[in-house]
Amino acid sequence: MNNNSQNTKSIVIKIKNITKRIIASEISHIVCDAYLCDIFTQTEKFTCTKLLKYFETELSDYGFIRISRDILVNTEHIRHIENKTKQITLKNKVELQVSVRRWKFLKSVFMNS
């Protein structure tokens, strides 16, 4: 993780032969399956080989919370939460399921932001 000169949090990931810097505020969510993580922005998707725990640790101070075993979400990108189904909808209209164990924490964070 790096900070650029304007104090904006960013992450640096390797994608095949390319090293890419992604500004944390542009990331809507991260979905991991074992060691492969898909990082989603409003317009792009990047796949890298990192553990979700790595991103959770690095981005927790920047509004990211884990909503299930394999999903980390940027709370600034949440449009609304659905109490009945325990789902969230992001600003880019992506719907994500929240685990029962993490629902109460997500709801409190959302209500207080």
MOPAC internal coordinates of N, CA, C and O (Angstrom, degrees):
PM7 1SCF
backbone

  N    0.0000 0     0.00 0     0.00 0    0    0    0
  C    1.4329 1     0.00 0     0.00 0    1    0    0
  C    1.5118 1   109.48 1     0.00 0    2    1    0
  O    1.2310 1   121.53 1   -37.52 1    3    2    1
  N    1.3024 1   114.68 1   142.48 1    3    2    1
  C    1.4526 1   119.56 1  -178.56 1    5    3    2
  C    1.5120 1   110.11 1  -139.14 1    6    5    3
  O    1.2310 1   120.88 1   -24.53 1    7    6    5
  N    1.3111 1   115.92 1   155.47 1    7    6    5
  C    1.4528 1   121.88 1   171.12 1    9    7    6
  C    1.5098 1   107.18 1  -110.93 1   10    9    7
  O    1.2310 1   120.36 1   -45.35 1   11   10    9
  N    1.3397 1   116.92 1   134.65 1   11   10    9
  C    1.4529 1   117.65 1   176.36 1   13   11   10
  C    1.5137 1   109.10 1   -86.89 1   14   13   11
  O    1.2310 1   119.68 1     3.43 1   15   14   13
  N    1.3155 1   118.21 1  -176.57 1   15   14   13
  C    1.4543 1   122.14 1  -172.76 1   17   15   14
  C    1.5205 1   113.14 1   -66.20 1   18   17   15
  O    1.2310 1   119.24 1   162.09 1   19   18   17
  N    1.2984 1   119.05 1   -17.91 1   19   18   17
  C    1.4594 1   121.36 1  -179.87 1   21   19   18
  C    1.5169 1   111.46 1   -96.89 1   22   21   19
  O    1.2310 1   119.57 1  -164.15 1   23   22   21
  N    1.3237 1   118.42 1    15.85 1   23   22   21
  C    1.4561 1   124.11 1   178.21 1   25   23   22
  C    1.5235 1   113.37 1    63.13 1   26   25   23
  O    1.2310 1   119.68 1  -149.91 1   27   26   25
  N    1.3101 1   118.21 1    30.09 1   27   26   25
  C    1.4452 1   123.30 1   176.63 1   29   27   26
  C    1.5181 1   108.49 1   -97.32 1   30   29   27
  O    1.2310 1   120.87 1   -52.37 1   31   30   29
  N    1.3188 1   115.94 1   127.63 1   31   30   29
  C    1.4618 1   120.52 1  -179.88 1   33   31   30
  C    1.5207 1   109.48 1   -69.40 1   34   33   31
  O    1.2310 1   120.72 1   -44.73 1   35   34   33
  N    1.3042 1   116.23 1   135.27 1   35   34   33
  C    1.4605 1   120.85 1   177.01 1   37   35   34
  C    1.5220 1   108.43 1  -142.37 1   38   37   35
  O    1.2310 1   121.76 1   -19.87 1   39   38   37
  N    1.3194 1   114.24 1   160.13 1   39   38   37
  C    1.4535 1   120.00 1   175.58 1   41   39   38
  C    1.5220 1   108.20 1  -118.96 1   42   41   39
  O    1.2310 1   121.16 1   -30.13 1   43   42   41
  N    1.2962 1   115.39 1   149.87 1   43   42   41
  C    1.4624 1   121.14 1   177.33 1   45   43   42
  C    1.5199 1   106.50 1  -116.27 1   46   45   43
  O    1.2310 1   121.15 1   -55.59 1   47   46   45
  N    1.3238 1   115.40 1   124.41 1   47   46   45
  C    1.4659 1   120.49 1   179.81 1   49   47   46
  C    1.5202 1   109.75 1  -127.99 1   50   49   47
  O    1.2310 1   121.34 1   -24.59 1   51   50   49
  N    1.3156 1   115.05 1   155.41 1   51   50   49
  C    1.4535 1   120.84 1   175.13 1   53   51   50
  C    1.5179 1   108.55 1  -103.52 1   54   53   51
  O    1.2310 1   121.47 1   -51.32 1   55   54   53
  N    1.3109 1   114.79 1   128.68 1   55   54   53
  C    1.4558 1   122.39 1   177.87 1   57   55   54
  C    1.5230 1   106.40 1  -123.79 1   58   57   55
  O    1.2310 1   121.02 1   -76.15 1   59   58   57
  N    1.3273 1   115.66 1   103.85 1   59   58   57
  C    1.4651 1   122.00 1  -174.00 1   61   59   58
  C    1.5113 1   109.44 1    53.54 1   62   61   59
  O    1.2310 1   118.94 1    66.29 1   63   62   61
  N    1.3254 1   119.63 1  -113.71 1   63   62   61
  C    1.4686 1   122.25 1  -177.72 1   65   63   62
  C    1.5209 1   112.93 1   -99.49 1   66   65   63
  O    1.2310 1   120.15 1  -167.97 1   67   66   65
  N    1.3143 1   117.31 1    12.03 1   67   66   65
  C    1.4637 1   121.41 1  -175.93 1   69   67   66
  C    1.5287 1   109.37 1  -116.54 1   70   69   67
  O    1.2310 1   120.95 1   -40.36 1   71   70   69
  N    1.3188 1   115.80 1   139.64 1   71   70   69
  C    1.4560 1   121.40 1   171.30 1   73   71   70
  C    1.5211 1   106.95 1  -105.79 1   74   73   71
  O    1.2310 1   120.83 1   -52.65 1   75   74   73
  N    1.3326 1   116.02 1   127.35 1   75   74   73
  C    1.4627 1   121.73 1  -171.71 1   77   75   74
  C    1.5194 1   109.89 1  -125.48 1   78   77   75
  O    1.2310 1   120.72 1   -42.84 1   79   78   77
  N    1.3354 1   116.22 1   137.16 1   79   78   77
  C    1.4612 1   122.21 1   174.43 1   81   79   78
  C    1.5236 1   107.69 1  -102.91 1   82   81   79
  O    1.2310 1   120.72 1   -50.85 1   83   82   81
  N    1.3324 1   116.22 1   129.15 1   83   82   81
  C    1.4592 1   121.73 1   179.13 1   85   83   82
  C    1.5243 1   107.75 1  -123.58 1   86   85   83
  O    1.2310 1   120.52 1   -52.25 1   87   86   85
  N    1.3126 1   116.61 1   127.75 1   87   86   85
  C    1.4603 1   121.24 1   178.19 1   89   87   86
  C    1.5295 1   108.16 1   -73.39 1   90   89   87
  O    1.2310 1   120.69 1   -50.37 1   91   90   89
  N    1.3161 1   116.28 1   129.63 1   91   90   89
  C    1.4694 1   121.96 1  -174.03 1   93   91   90
  C    1.5256 1   112.19 1   -57.37 1   94   93   91
  O    1.2310 1   119.49 1   141.14 1   95   94   93
  N    1.3074 1   118.58 1   -38.86 1   95   94   93
  C    1.4649 1   120.63 1  -177.69 1   97   95   94
  C    1.5233 1   112.62 1   -66.83 1   98   97   95
  O    1.2310 1   119.93 1   161.59 1   99   98   97
  N    1.3282 1   117.73 1   -18.41 1   99   98   97
  C    1.4617 1   121.49 1   178.05 1  101   99   98
  C    1.5271 1   112.44 1   -83.94 1  102  101   99
  O    1.2310 1   120.29 1   164.66 1  103  102  101
  N    1.3274 1   117.06 1   -15.34 1  103  102  101
  C    1.4626 1   121.57 1  -179.10 1  105  103  102
  C    1.5247 1   108.89 1   -79.68 1  106  105  103
  O    1.2310 1   120.17 1   -53.91 1  107  106  105
  N    1.3348 1   117.28 1   126.09 1  107  106  105
  C    1.4614 1   120.27 1   177.31 1  109  107  106
  C    1.5274 1   110.61 1   -88.30 1  110  109  107
  O    1.2310 1   120.57 1   137.36 1  111  110  109
  N    1.3343 1   116.51 1   -42.64 1  111  110  109
  C    1.4556 1   120.01 1   178.81 1  113  111  110
  C    1.5195 1   110.13 1  -163.57 1  114  113  111
  O    1.2310 1   121.52 1   -15.30 1  115  114  113
  N    1.3359 1   114.69 1   164.70 1  115  114  113
  C    1.4543 1   122.70 1   179.31 1  117  115  114
  C    1.5239 1   107.50 1  -131.08 1  118  117  115
  O    1.2310 1   120.84 1   -50.78 1  119  118  117
  N    1.3219 1   115.99 1   129.22 1  119  118  117
  C    1.4611 1   121.63 1   179.18 1  121  119  118
  C    1.5257 1   107.84 1  -119.26 1  122  121  119
  O    1.2310 1   120.68 1   -52.06 1  123  122  121
  N    1.3305 1   116.31 1   127.94 1  123  122  121
  C    1.4574 1   120.34 1  -178.98 1  125  123  122
  C    1.5184 1   111.44 1  -117.73 1  126  125  123
  O    1.2310 1   121.75 1   -36.22 1  127  126  125
  N    1.3138 1   114.26 1   143.78 1  127  126  125
  C    1.4499 1   122.51 1   173.17 1  129  127  126
  C    1.5256 1   105.47 1  -130.48 1  130  129  127
  O    1.2310 1   120.72 1   -79.08 1  131  130  129
  N    1.3186 1   116.22 1   100.92 1  131  130  129
  C    1.4683 1   122.61 1  -174.23 1  133  131  130
  C    1.5224 1   109.07 1    61.05 1  134  133  131
  O    1.2310 1   119.66 1    64.29 1  135  134  133
  N    1.3284 1   118.25 1  -115.71 1  135  134  133
  C    1.4590 1   120.67 1  -177.07 1  137  135  134
  C    1.5281 1   113.53 1   -98.87 1  138  137  135
  O    1.2310 1   119.72 1  -178.54 1  139  138  137
  N    1.3039 1   118.14 1     1.46 1  139  138  137
  C    1.4586 1   120.86 1   177.63 1  141  139  138
  C    1.5175 1   109.86 1  -101.34 1  142  141  139
  O    1.2310 1   120.56 1   -56.53 1  143  142  141
  N    1.3172 1   116.54 1   123.47 1  143  142  141
  C    1.4560 1   121.68 1   178.45 1  145  143  142
  C    1.5181 1   109.47 1  -115.33 1  146  145  143
  O    1.2310 1   121.22 1   -47.28 1  147  146  145
  N    1.3203 1   115.28 1   132.72 1  147  146  145
  C    1.4560 1   121.96 1   173.23 1  149  147  146
  C    1.5225 1   107.41 1  -101.13 1  150  149  147
  O    1.2310 1   120.96 1   -58.47 1  151  150  149
  N    1.3262 1   115.78 1   121.53 1  151  150  149
  C    1.4542 1   122.48 1   179.96 1  153  151  150
  C    1.5225 1   106.94 1  -103.68 1  154  153  151
  O    1.2310 1   120.87 1   -58.42 1  155  154  153
  N    1.3310 1   115.95 1   121.58 1  155  154  153
  C    1.4615 1   121.12 1  -176.31 1  157  155  154
  C    1.5193 1   110.58 1  -108.08 1  158  157  155
  O    1.2310 1   121.09 1   -49.06 1  159  158  157
  N    1.3318 1   115.53 1   130.94 1  159  158  157
  C    1.4587 1   121.23 1   169.58 1  161  159  158
  C    1.5285 1   105.81 1  -110.63 1  162  161  159
  O    1.2310 1   120.44 1     6.83 1  163  162  161
  N    1.3131 1   116.76 1  -173.17 1  163  162  161
  C    1.4695 1   119.60 1   179.00 1  165  163  162
  C    1.5249 1   111.48 1   -63.46 1  166  165  163
  O    1.2310 1   120.17 1   150.53 1  167  166  165
  N    1.3298 1   117.27 1   -29.47 1  167  166  165
  C    1.4670 1   120.25 1  -172.36 1  169  167  166
  C    1.5208 1   114.94 1  -122.78 1  170  169  167
  O    1.2310 1   119.81 1   164.65 1  171  170  169
  N    1.3392 1   117.96 1   -15.35 1  171  170  169
  C    1.4571 1   119.61 1  -172.93 1  173  171  170
  C    1.5239 1   111.69 1  -135.58 1  174  173  171
  O    1.2310 1   121.82 1   -15.39 1  175  174  173
  N    1.3322 1   114.12 1   164.61 1  175  174  173
  C    1.4628 1   122.41 1   174.09 1  177  175  174
  C    1.5273 1   107.70 1  -131.79 1  178  177  175
  O    1.2310 1   120.89 1   -48.58 1  179  178  177
  N    1.3234 1   115.91 1   131.42 1  179  178  177
  C    1.4543 1   121.72 1   178.76 1  181  179  178
  C    1.5188 1   108.42 1  -122.09 1  182  181  179
  O    1.2310 1   120.32 1   -40.34 1  183  182  181
  N    1.3293 1   117.00 1   139.66 1  183  182  181
  C    1.4603 1   121.41 1   177.66 1  185  183  182
  C    1.5214 1   108.83 1  -114.74 1  186  185  183
  O    1.2310 1   121.25 1   -49.43 1  187  186  185
  N    1.3314 1   115.21 1   130.57 1  187  186  185
  C    1.4628 1   120.12 1   178.31 1  189  187  186
  C    1.5273 1   109.39 1  -140.18 1  190  189  187
  O    1.2310 1   120.97 1    -9.14 1  191  190  189
  N    1.3209 1   115.76 1   170.86 1  191  190  189
  C    1.4614 1   120.73 1  -179.31 1  193  191  190
  C    1.5240 1   109.53 1  -106.99 1  194  193  191
  O    1.2310 1   120.90 1   -91.39 1  195  194  193
  N    1.3129 1   115.89 1    88.61 1  195  194  193
  C    1.4681 1   123.65 1   175.69 1  197  195  194
  C    1.5166 1   107.31 1  -142.76 1  198  197  195
  O    1.2310 1   120.67 1   -20.05 1  199  198  197
  N    1.3031 1   116.33 1   159.95 1  199  198  197
  C    1.4572 1   121.23 1   174.11 1  201  199  198
  C    1.5273 1   109.55 1   -83.85 1  202  201  199
  O    1.2310 1   120.47 1   -30.79 1  203  202  201
  N    1.3066 1   116.70 1   149.21 1  203  202  201
  C    1.4613 1   120.86 1   177.63 1  205  203  202
  C    1.5277 1   110.18 1   -61.48 1  206  205  203
  O    1.2310 1   120.21 1   145.65 1  207  206  205
  N    1.3075 1   117.20 1   -34.35 1  207  206  205
  C    1.4622 1   122.00 1   178.55 1  209  207  206
  C    1.5257 1   111.43 1   -57.32 1  210  209  207
  O    1.2310 1   120.01 1   143.53 1  211  210  209
  N    1.3271 1   117.58 1   -36.47 1  211  210  209
  C    1.4612 1   121.72 1   177.59 1  213  211  210
  C    1.5251 1   110.18 1   -60.25 1  214  213  211
  O    1.2310 1   120.48 1   130.04 1  215  214  213
  N    1.3405 1   116.69 1   -49.96 1  215  214  213
  C    1.4568 1   120.60 1  -179.54 1  217  215  214
  C    1.5271 1   111.32 1   -66.73 1  218  217  215
  O    1.2310 1   120.43 1   141.60 1  219  218  217
  N    1.3193 1   116.78 1   -38.40 1  219  218  217
  C    1.4612 1   120.64 1   179.01 1  221  219  218
  C    1.5290 1   110.49 1   -60.46 1  222  221  219
  O    1.2310 1   120.25 1   134.96 1  223  222  221
  N    1.3000 1   117.13 1   -45.04 1  223  222  221
  C    1.4616 1   121.75 1   179.52 1  225  223  222
  C    1.5248 1   111.60 1   -64.73 1  226  225  223
  O    1.2310 1   120.51 1   134.23 1  227  226  225
  N    1.3117 1   116.64 1   -45.77 1  227  226  225
  C    1.4542 1   121.04 1  -176.38 1  229  227  226
  C    1.5320 1   114.12 1   -72.64 1  230  229  227
  O    1.2310 1   120.28 1   150.44 1  231  230  229
  N    1.3290 1   117.08 1   -29.56 1  231  230  229
  C    1.4612 1   119.93 1  -172.36 1  233  231  230
  C    1.5280 1   114.70 1  -109.15 1  234  233  231
  O    1.2310 1   119.76 1   179.33 1  235  234  233
  N    1.3198 1   118.06 1    -0.67 1  235  234  233
  C    1.4731 1   119.91 1  -176.30 1  237  235  234
  C    1.5280 1   112.78 1   -61.52 1  238  237  235
  O    1.2310 1   119.51 1   148.85 1  239  238  237
  N    1.3075 1   118.55 1   -31.15 1  239  238  237
  C    1.4677 1   121.52 1   178.47 1  241  239  238
  C    1.5261 1   112.70 1   -78.49 1  242  241  239
  O    1.2310 1   120.33 1   178.57 1  243  242  241
  N    1.3163 1   116.98 1    -1.43 1  243  242  241
  C    1.4617 1   121.57 1  -176.02 1  245  243  242
  C    1.5281 1   112.17 1  -118.32 1  246  245  243
  O    1.2310 1   120.57 1  -153.30 1  247  246  245
  N    1.3446 1   116.52 1    26.70 1  247  246  245
  C    1.4501 1   121.25 1   173.85 1  249  247  246
  C    1.5166 1   115.68 1    88.39 1  250  249  247
  O    1.2310 1   119.71 1  -167.39 1  251  250  249
  N    1.3134 1   118.15 1    12.61 1  251  250  249
  C    1.4664 1   121.38 1   178.79 1  253  251  250
  C    1.5177 1   109.74 1   -97.23 1  254  253  251
  O    1.2310 1   120.66 1   -46.70 1  255  254  253
  N    1.3425 1   116.34 1   133.30 1  255  254  253
  C    1.4577 1   120.51 1   175.27 1  257  255  254
  C    1.5207 1   109.45 1  -134.41 1  258  257  255
  O    1.2310 1   121.73 1   -28.59 1  259  258  257
  N    1.3179 1   114.29 1   151.41 1  259  258  257
  C    1.4628 1   120.16 1   177.72 1  261  259  258
  C    1.5216 1   107.83 1   -82.95 1  262  261  259
  O    1.2310 1   120.96 1   -50.27 1  263  262  261
  N    1.3406 1   115.76 1   129.73 1  263  262  261
  C    1.4625 1   119.48 1  -179.56 1  265  263  262
  C    1.5284 1   112.11 1  -108.88 1  266  265  263
  O    1.2310 1   120.74 1   170.38 1  267  266  265
  N    1.3133 1   116.18 1    -9.62 1  267  266  265
  C    1.4605 1   121.41 1   176.64 1  269  267  266
  C    1.5227 1   107.81 1  -162.53 1  270  269  267
  O    1.2310 1   120.99 1     1.21 1  271  270  269
  N    1.2985 1   115.72 1  -178.79 1  271  270  269
  C    1.4571 1   120.69 1  -178.75 1  273  271  270
  C    1.5333 1   112.21 1   -58.02 1  274  273  271
  O    1.2310 1   120.24 1   148.28 1  275  274  273
  N    1.3235 1   117.14 1   -31.72 1  275  274  273
  C    1.4610 1   119.92 1  -172.29 1  277  275  274
  C    1.5240 1   115.39 1  -124.11 1  278  277  275
  O    1.2310 1   119.61 1  -167.55 1  279  278  277
  N    1.3486 1   118.35 1    12.45 1  279  278  277
  C    1.4684 1   120.16 1  -177.48 1  281  279  278
  C    1.5213 1   111.00 1  -132.46 1  282  281  279
  O    1.2310 1   121.58 1   -47.55 1  283  282  281
  N    1.3249 1   114.57 1   132.45 1  283  282  281
  C    1.4597 1   123.68 1   173.44 1  285  283  282
  C    1.5244 1   106.02 1  -117.75 1  286  285  283
  O    1.2310 1   120.17 1   -46.10 1  287  286  285
  N    1.3235 1   117.27 1   133.90 1  287  286  285
  C    1.4607 1   119.87 1  -175.71 1  289  287  286
  C    1.5254 1   110.46 1  -127.45 1  290  289  287
  O    1.2310 1   121.21 1   -35.10 1  291  290  289
  N    1.3366 1   115.29 1   144.90 1  291  290  289
  C    1.4555 1   122.74 1   174.82 1  293  291  290
  C    1.5218 1   106.40 1   -85.39 1  294  293  291
  O    1.2310 1   120.24 1   -65.48 1  295  294  293
  N    1.3331 1   117.14 1   114.52 1  295  294  293
  C    1.4636 1   120.63 1  -175.34 1  297  295  294
  C    1.5273 1   112.73 1   -62.88 1  298  297  295
  O    1.2310 1   120.08 1   157.81 1  299  298  297
  N    1.3210 1   117.45 1   -22.19 1  299  298  297
  C    1.4669 1   120.34 1   177.97 1  301  299  298
  C    1.5296 1   111.64 1   -70.23 1  302  301  299
  O    1.2310 1   120.21 1   164.19 1  303  302  301
  N    1.3148 1   117.20 1   -15.81 1  303  302  301
  C    1.4654 1   121.50 1  -178.85 1  305  303  302
  C    1.5319 1   112.93 1   -99.28 1  306  305  303
  O    1.2310 1   120.03 1  -177.45 1  307  306  305
  N    1.3287 1   117.55 1     2.55 1  307  306  305
  C    1.4678 1   120.15 1   179.66 1  309  307  306
  C    1.5256 1   109.25 1   -80.66 1  310  309  307
  O    1.2310 1   120.89 1   -56.53 1  311  310  309
  N    1.3158 1   115.91 1   123.47 1  311  310  309
  C    1.4656 1   121.26 1   177.35 1  313  311  310
  C    1.5211 1   110.09 1   -83.26 1  314  313  311
  O    1.2310 1   120.42 1   128.49 1  315  314  313
  N    1.3338 1   116.80 1   -51.51 1  315  314  313
  C    1.4619 1   120.50 1   176.51 1  317  315  314
  C    1.5286 1   110.29 1  -157.35 1  318  317  315
  O    1.2310 1   122.20 1   -14.42 1  319  318  317
  N    1.3414 1   113.39 1   165.58 1  319  318  317
  C    1.4613 1   120.48 1   177.51 1  321  319  318
  C    1.5223 1   108.48 1  -117.93 1  322  321  319
  O    1.2310 1   121.05 1   -34.26 1  323  322  321
  N    1.3140 1   115.61 1   145.74 1  323  322  321
  C    1.4655 1   122.27 1  -178.74 1  325  323  322
  C    1.5236 1   108.16 1  -110.45 1  326  325  323
  O    1.2310 1   120.75 1   -74.41 1  327  326  325
  N    1.3310 1   116.17 1   105.59 1  327  326  325
  C    1.4632 1   120.80 1  -175.11 1  329  327  326
  C    1.5257 1   113.44 1   -62.08 1  330  329  327
  O    1.2310 1   120.20 1   138.56 1  331  330  329
  N    1.3127 1   117.23 1   -41.44 1  331  330  329
  C    1.4612 1   120.69 1  -174.75 1  333  331  330
  C    1.5314 1   111.98 1   -65.47 1  334  333  331
  O    1.2310 1   120.38 1   134.56 1  335  334  333
  N    1.3326 1   116.88 1   -45.44 1  335  334  333
  C    1.4669 1   120.77 1  -176.36 1  337  335  334
  C    1.5261 1   113.18 1   -95.36 1  338  337  335
  O    1.2310 1   120.35 1   172.82 1  339  338  337
  N    1.3291 1   116.94 1    -7.18 1  339  338  337
  C    1.4708 1   122.67 1  -176.46 1  341  339  338
  C    1.5350 1   111.02 1    56.21 1  342  341  339
  O    1.2310 1   121.90 1  -131.25 1  343  342  341
  N    1.3206 1   113.96 1    48.75 1  343  342  341
  C    1.4597 1   121.10 1   176.20 1  345  343  342
  C    1.5176 1   109.18 1  -120.78 1  346  345  343
  O    1.2310 1   121.85 1   -23.37 1  347  346  345
  N    1.3307 1   114.06 1   156.63 1  347  346  345
  C    1.4680 1   119.45 1   172.14 1  349  347  346
  C    1.5189 1   107.86 1  -118.67 1  350  349  347
  O    1.2310 1   121.51 1   -26.98 1  351  350  349
  N    1.3111 1   114.72 1   153.02 1  351  350  349
  C    1.4630 1   120.88 1   173.22 1  353  351  350
  C    1.5176 1   106.95 1  -119.32 1  354  353  351
  O    1.2310 1   121.28 1   -50.98 1  355  354  353
  N    1.3161 1   115.15 1   129.02 1  355  354  353
  C    1.4550 1   120.69 1   179.74 1  357  355  354
  C    1.5236 1   109.93 1   -87.49 1  358  357  355
  O    1.2310 1   120.52 1   -11.75 1  359  358  357
  N    1.3154 1   116.61 1   168.25 1  359  358  357
  C    1.4661 1   121.96 1  -179.63 1  361  359  358
  C    1.5238 1   112.02 1   -61.24 1  362  361  359
  O    1.2310 1   120.36 1   153.68 1  363  362  361
  N    1.3307 1   116.91 1   -26.32 1  363  362  361
  C    1.4646 1   120.14 1   178.31 1  365  363  362
  C    1.5303 1   111.48 1   -89.76 1  366  365  363
  O    1.2310 1   120.50 1  -165.06 1  367  366  365
  N    1.3475 1   116.66 1    14.94 1  367  366  365
  C    1.4667 1   125.53 1   175.18 1  369  367  366
  C    1.5312 1   114.36 1    72.57 1  370  369  367
  O    1.2310 1   119.69 1  -167.68 1  371  370  369
  N    1.3154 1   118.19 1    12.32 1  371  370  369
  C    1.4602 1   122.00 1   174.85 1  373  371  370
  C    1.5261 1   107.61 1   -77.26 1  374  373  371
  O    1.2310 1   120.77 1   -46.38 1  375  374  373
  N    1.3322 1   116.13 1   133.62 1  375  374  373
  C    1.4576 1   121.70 1   176.94 1  377  375  374
  C    1.5260 1   109.18 1  -104.91 1  378  377  375
  O    1.2310 1   121.02 1   -45.80 1  379  378  377
  N    1.3346 1   115.66 1   134.20 1  379  378  377
  C    1.4551 1   121.34 1  -178.12 1  381  379  378
  C    1.5173 1   110.01 1  -130.62 1  382  381  379
  O    1.2310 1   120.93 1   -39.95 1  383  382  381
  N    1.3147 1   115.83 1   140.05 1  383  382  381
  C    1.4597 1   122.00 1   179.23 1  385  383  382
  C    1.5307 1   109.37 1   -84.48 1  386  385  383
  O    1.2310 1   120.61 1   -44.95 1  387  386  385
  N    1.3214 1   116.43 1   135.05 1  387  386  385
  C    1.4592 1   122.60 1   177.97 1  389  387  386
  C    1.5276 1   108.08 1  -103.03 1  390  389  387
  O    1.2310 1   120.12 1   -43.44 1  391  390  389
  N    1.3143 1   117.37 1   136.56 1  391  390  389
  C    1.4621 1   120.04 1   178.97 1  393  391  390
  C    1.5248 1   109.76 1   -69.09 1  394  393  391
  O    1.2310 1   120.89 1   -27.83 1  395  394  393
  N    1.3063 1   115.90 1   152.17 1  395  394  393
  C    1.4619 1   121.65 1  -179.43 1  397  395  394
  C    1.5297 1   110.10 1   -59.01 1  398  397  395
  O    1.2310 1   120.48 1   138.51 1  399  398  397
  N    1.3098 1   116.68 1   -41.49 1  399  398  397
  C    1.4714 1   121.36 1  -178.60 1  401  399  398
  C    1.5222 1   113.06 1   -64.58 1  402  401  399
  O    1.2310 1   119.84 1   150.84 1  403  402  401
  N    1.3062 1   117.90 1   -29.16 1  403  402  401
  C    1.4661 1   120.50 1  -175.96 1  405  403  402
  C    1.5330 1   113.15 1  -101.43 1  406  405  403
  O    1.2310 1   120.32 1   177.10 1  407  406  405
  N    1.3223 1   117.00 1    -2.90 1  407  406  405
  C    1.4592 1   121.53 1  -175.54 1  409  407  406
  C    1.5271 1   112.83 1   -62.08 1  410  409  407
  O    1.2310 1   119.95 1   131.95 1  411  410  409
  N    1.3108 1   117.70 1   -48.05 1  411  410  409
  C    1.4653 1   121.15 1  -176.17 1  413  411  410
  C    1.5274 1   111.44 1   -61.14 1  414  413  411
  O    1.2310 1   120.78 1   137.41 1  415  414  413
  N    1.3322 1   116.10 1   -42.59 1  415  414  413
  C    1.4709 1   119.81 1   179.19 1  417  415  414
  C    1.5275 1   110.26 1   -65.66 1  418  417  415
  O    1.2310 1   119.80 1   134.42 1  419  418  417
  N    1.3152 1   117.98 1   -45.58 1  419  418  417
  C    1.4602 1   121.03 1   179.13 1  421  419  418
  C    1.5287 1   110.55 1   -59.09 1  422  421  419
  O    1.2310 1   120.49 1   135.32 1  423  422  421
  N    1.3181 1   116.66 1   -44.68 1  423  422  421
  C    1.4530 1   121.07 1  -178.83 1  425  423  422
  C    1.5360 1   110.97 1   -61.49 1  426  425  423
  O    1.2310 1   120.17 1   137.42 1  427  426  425
  N    1.3263 1   117.28 1   -42.58 1  427  426  425
  C    1.4676 1   119.81 1   179.40 1  429  427  426
  C    1.5232 1   111.28 1   -66.43 1  430  429  427
  O    1.2310 1   120.19 1   140.25 1  431  430  429
  N    1.3266 1   117.24 1   -39.75 1  431  430  429
  C    1.4704 1   120.42 1   178.02 1  433  431  430
  C    1.5312 1   110.19 1   -64.19 1  434  433  431
  O    1.2310 1   120.78 1   136.04 1  435  434  433
  N    1.3174 1   116.12 1   -43.96 1  435  434  433
  C    1.4665 1   120.82 1  -178.85 1  437  435  434
  C    1.5301 1   110.97 1   -64.60 1  438  437  435
  O    1.2310 1   120.16 1   137.79 1  439  438  437
  N    1.3148 1   117.30 1   -42.21 1  439  438  437
  C    1.4739 1   120.92 1  -177.67 1  441  439  438
  C    1.5280 1   111.50 1   -69.63 1  442  441  439
  O    1.2310 1   120.01 1   153.55 1  443  442  441
  N    1.3291 1   117.60 1   -26.45 1  443  442  441
  C    1.4589 1   120.83 1  -177.59 1  445  443  442
  C    1.5248 1   113.98 1   -99.41 1  446  445  443
  O    1.2310 1   120.43 1  -173.05 1  447  446  445
  N    1.3351 1   116.78 1     6.95 1  447  446  445
  C    1.4782 1   117.75 1  -179.25 1  449  447  446
  C    1.5075 1   111.67 1   -99.61 1  450  449  447
  O    1.2310 1   120.10 1   180.00 1  451  450  449

